[in-house]
Amino acid sequence: MTTPHLGLLALFFAAALPAAVQDDATALLAKAVAAYEKNQKNEKQWNWSIFETRRLLNKSGETVQSFPSVTSESVIQSDGRRCNAVTAWGDGRAAYMKDADPDERCQAFNALGTPFQVEFLLKSGAAKLIEQSASAIRISVLPDRSRAKSRDYAVRCAASIKATILLDPGTFFPTRIEGEVTESGCNGQFYPVVQYETVTREPMVSQFRKGATFLVVYGLQKDKFDNPANSFWISTEQHYSQPWDSDARVIYYWGRQVTVGRTVGHRLVKDIKTTAQEFGAGSQLRFDK
């Protein structure tokens, strides 16, 4: 029998390697999905407060307008579901229905989360393992064309994202997601808005679309009695830089309409900081590595 040439063997193994890497990345992301979904069950044991800022930048990256910051807190509605309700505006504006019951306060709300569904991004079929060690697992995700035309907005939006995902080596939870919307699957998403002044609903288009970049960082909140089963990963930091329509004259967020000045905007930057507290615990947010 003729022995294969060493060059042909090298070519064979080089061709086989990408498939093996793909399998590793897919398996790791499957563990990340399981960790993410398991973590959501512990949400009910925690409260949180969120502080948000928004700025409009010109093409040079300079701030041409800053919008009122907003602070919100998690509240529980009568049906047991969570929402975030405004507690304070940075410009002194009274918080919408601050002293009302949770169901009324939640008429103008945003949920804790991201403009894309993390679990769908983790289910990408276009992933590649970049690094795996005892201290870090890093995976690259490319737009997934097989799902980019889905009728489900959440699926096609996640499939339009190019991202780098960092997993915690011990739990496989996604601790850091940094990426960009490179395809059009997130475009044209309409959502109902409750205007702060009139409490009337009208559809608005999300700013999270092709060209948007983002960073989402999670921090582990340990149970006060050191019971890992009750610990909770929460998004402690979010940063978004999104395309801006230069002729837009108003911006809506948290049920309020804010006028945009006669400036030429290019990007809308939003930063979110979250602090958490366990029910009945006196401790505040802790960053544990």
Helices and strands as residue ranges (DSSP letters): H 6-40, G 43-45, E 46-57, E 63-76, E 82-89, H 102-105, E 109-110, H 118-122, E 127-132, E 137-141, H 153-158, E 161-167, E 174-181, E 190-194, E 201-205, E 213-221, G 228-230, E 232-243, E 250-253, E 256-259, E 267-278
